[in-house]
Amino acid sequence: MTSLNPVMRVGQQIGEVLRWHTELRGAQARREAIDLLHGSRCPMHSARSTPTA
């Protein structure tokens, strides 16, 4: 993935990368995606938003 897909939610896209490149699956990948967004000071609702929202 080189850019965010405007149709998919941000959290889903980060979770997808985590599933491909780590051992994380399911709820673990979702939690890690939220933690990464939180660590970058993005609002928690951004995990459920599309990149264009």
C-alpha positions in Angstrom: 0.0 0.0 0.0 1.4 3.3 -1.0 -1.5 5.6 -0.2 -4.8 5.5 1.6 -7.9 4.3 -0.2 -10.6 6.9 0.1 -13.3 4.2 0.2 -11.9 2.2 3.2 -11.7 3.4 6.8 -8.3 4.5 8.0 -8.3 2.0 10.9 -9.1 -0.9 8.4 -6.2 0.1 6.2 -3.7 0.3 9.0 -5.0 -3.0 10.4 -4.6 -4.6 6.9 -0.9 -3.5 6.9 -0.4 -4.9 10.4 -2.0 -8.3 9.3 0.3 -8.5 6.3 3.5 -7.5 8.0 3.1 -8.8 11.6 1.6 -11.8 13.5 -1.3 -9.6 14.6 -4.8 -10.7 13.6 -8.4 -9.6 14.2 -9.0 -7.6 17.4 -5.2 -7.4 18.1 -4.6 -5.7 14.8 -7.5 -3.3 15.3 -6.3 -2.4 18.8 -2.8 -1.8 17.5 -4.1 0.4 14.7 -6.0 2.5 17.2 -2.9 2.7 19.4 -0.9 3.9 16.5 -3.4 6.6 15.6 -3.5 7.7 19.3 0.3 7.8 19.4 0.3 10.1 16.4 -2.3 12.4 18.2 -5.0 11.6 15.7 -8.6 11.7 17.2 -10.0 8.3 18.1 -12.8 8.7 15.7 -10.3 8.9 12.8 -10.0 5.1 12.9 -13.6 4.9 11.8 -13.3 7.7 9.2 -12.3 7.6 5.5 -9.2 9.6 4.5 -11.3 12.2 2.8 -13.7 12.7 5.8 
